[in-house]
Each structure stands twice: as structure tokens, then as C-alpha cells.
Amino acid sequence: MKSKKLNRYAVLAAVLFFMGTLFPYAYAAADSSLKQLRTFVDVLEFVKENYVEKTDTDKLIAGAIKGVVNELDDFSQYLDPRDYKDLKNDTRGDFGGLGIRLQKIDGFVTVMTPMPNTPAFKAGVMPGDRILFVDDKDLTGLKLDEAVELMRGPVGSKVKITMSRKDEKSGEYKTLPDYKFKREKIVPEVVYHRMLPGNVGYIYMVDFSGHSTEEVKKALADLQKQGMSSLVLDLRFNPGGLLTGAVDISKLFLSSGQMIVYTQGRKQEYYQEFKTSFNGEYGSVPMAVLVNQGSASASEIVSGALQDNKRAFVVGQRTFGKASVQQVLPLSGGAGLRLTIAKYYTPSGRLIQRDYRDKSKADEGGILPDVEIIVPAEEEAKVFMQYNDIVYTPGKKTPVMEFKAKDPVLARAVEILTGKVTLEAAKEASQKEAEERKAKKEAKETGKK
């Protein structure tokens, strides 16, 4: 009996230690939480003594810690020693991949966008596709990082992927035939540009990686030489990337002293403002920003900053709504904790982060365009699939790309920039269409009752 009590107190001490390591302020709430902690210890002890198979207490406690962190949001994560080491090492030599930007949505590993000129892009993987199995391993219950790790491997190695795709008519996801890929080293182009009729410059950003800002600057300089009179910045299907990239891109178009974005958490120390300190080189160029449901993170920071500062109008669909700050903390035993400590807000105070766990808040968060145009993801993706049609032949001049797919979002932005339609008229038409969609949806839901 005495040894069991000692066992009990040892486990309680261990739990309090972990709680204190994870959350320093947990000690202050220890009194009110003591009953729950005792219940936890009772469960842990009963499992250890009575479970049908022998258990590992360390693994059980680690699982409990994961449960605590997973309860918070989809981005906080307990990192076991191996995962934490991988995170610190950042690069682990050459590895191959498929060229897919992923996010966890409704519990599924979901394709945000395939990157141009990659195995996934060439195979026709679509934004919104759900990845169900990797080499017949079920991804249910796996963290996003764990799923990504399964898709990585040596360059040239093969992997089988099972996916499902949403049927536009029924709204149900249907399993697709298996995809068989050969992994490649992924070094995609991140910026494309061209001149549209009416001297409207066009820049498409794939993501905000380390060299995106320099590539955008080169594109802007080239367009300016060609006589650019206005600009379209296309951030559709752009999943984001580096905060520094979002801030630097915004600075190109804003005036000195303007707010770009700020972060705010429970603690004052997590409040941080990001402002411009000089006038942007392209601060007077009339401008439109294109976004959709695949625009996230840094894309939302840029579009929100330009919209709130009245620097550009935004066209497309409400963005994804992913803009939170994670801090990585080292824990004892070589483990780590990635914890959400703050969220990003636009200059006017709009919260970008969307609460995906609360379905009643589906229409909150993200960046709502000034002119909303709803286009099915599969149709809009055809616009960007065209970037894969060009054939690069060593020693030969790069052929001119031809864009034939319909793009109503870009077309409306160009109409406004060239004066064919006023922004006010476009907003009114957009609002009317939104009201009609809402009425149809309500009528449909009423008919089901």
C-alpha cells in the first residue's frame, strides 16, 4: 500500500512538473485544478495497474500532454524529441517531394495548391483535394507534419497517394484512382509576371518564400520599363510563407508610417506592430489584389494591409483565415512545444484568423474582398494550370505563354483599373449577387426542413 501511495505522488509530481513546464502560469491555478489532476492520476494509475497489456508510463504522459495541446487549436503542437530535432535542423539534406502545399481542414489533410512544374501539378492534383492514404497508410488522426513526412523521401523514389475530390453538384467527396508519383527535388518558381492589355501589369505570386521579394522587385522593374500604368497582384492559391516577405512586399506599395499588421496575444509582450518607415517605390500605381479561399497567412497580411490603407481594392473570394503566431519552446528530455501565443490583425483591427472548429463562424475571419466573385475552385485552378503548359528547352528561347482559360476575377479587376467599370458599381453588383446567393441558400435549407 505504501509503495502504491509513493507511486501515486510520484506521478502527481511528474504531472505538475509537465504542466509547469508547458504553462508557467499553471501553478497559480493549481488549487482550482487539483481535483482534475487527481482524477487524471487516478485514471493513469488504474490504466497502469489493470490494462490488459503492459503500458509505458512515459508514453501515457506524453500522450496526455499531446491531448492538452491538441485541445487548443490546429496549430499548437507538442513535439517529441525527434520532431523537435527535425524542426531545429530545418534542413536535413536533399529530399524529394510532390510539390503540394497542404493544410489540415475539417480533420483532413487538404491540398491548398499544387505548385507549378511539380509532380502533383503535372498529374492534375487540384486545390481542395483530400489526401486519405500515403502508400496505403491511413492519414486519419495524423498531424499535418506527420502526413507531410510520409510524402517526403529520397529524390527518385516512388510513392502512392490516395485522394478524394469534392463533387461540385452533390457536394460529396469521392475517392479518386490512386496517384503514383516519383519524388523530385522541389525548387519551384515563385513569381510570374506579364503585361495585360491597357498597360495593366500582372504579377502572380506562388508563395512568400525567401527570394519572393527580390523576384517581385525584378518583375515590377520590368513591367515599369514596359509602360505599366496599373497593377494586379494575384495572391490566389498563395498559402503564405515568411512574415518578413509579407511586410517587405507591402512596403513596396505603402507610404511612410502606415501600419501593415500587428500581433496581439494575452500578454502585452506579444503585442507587436509592423509599420513602414519610408515611401514605397510603387506607392502611386493604381492597384488590385486578387484572392480566394486558398489565399492564407502572408497573403492575407498583404491584402489586408493594402485594403485597410485604401491602397488597393481586393477582388475574389474570402480568404482562408490562417494568421497566428507560434512560439517554439524547448522542454526537458529533448522535446519541444509549438504554442500559439498571438494572432495577426489588419491595420483597422480585423482578426484574420478564422475559427474552423466553430462552424457557426464560417463567415468570420479571413479577408473579405471589396468585390466578391464566386468561382468554383476547380474552374479557377485551370487558370493556374496554364503555367504548366509551357515547355522549357535547354538552349532555346522560352516560348511565349498563351492564357486561354476564362478568368472572371482577373477580368473584373482589369475592367475597374481601366475605367470600364467603376469600383462603386462593381461593389454594388457584388453585394446584389451575395444577397441572391444567401436567399437561395436559405430557401434550400428551409425546403429540407
QUIHU-V251541 format. One line per field, one symbol per residue. ss: DSSP state (@ for helix, = for strand, . for the rest). A space follows every 10 residues. Layout:
ss = ???
This chain:
ss = .@@@@@@@@@ @@@@@@@@@@ @@.@@@@@@@ @@@@@@@@@@ @@@@@@@@@@ ......@@@@ @@@@@@@@@@ ......===. @@@@@@@@@. .....==..= =====..=== ====....@@ @@@......= ====..==.. ...@@@@@@@ @.=....=== ======.... ..===...== ==.=...... ======...= =====..=.. .@@@@@@@@@ @@@@@....= ====...... =.@@@@@@@@ @.......== =====..@@@ .====..... .....===== =......@@@ @@@@@@@@.. ..====.... ...======= .@@@.===== =====..... =.......@@ @......... ==....@@@@ @@@@@@@@.. .......... .......@@@ @@@@@@@... ..@@@@@@@@ @@@@@@@@@@ @@@@@@@@.
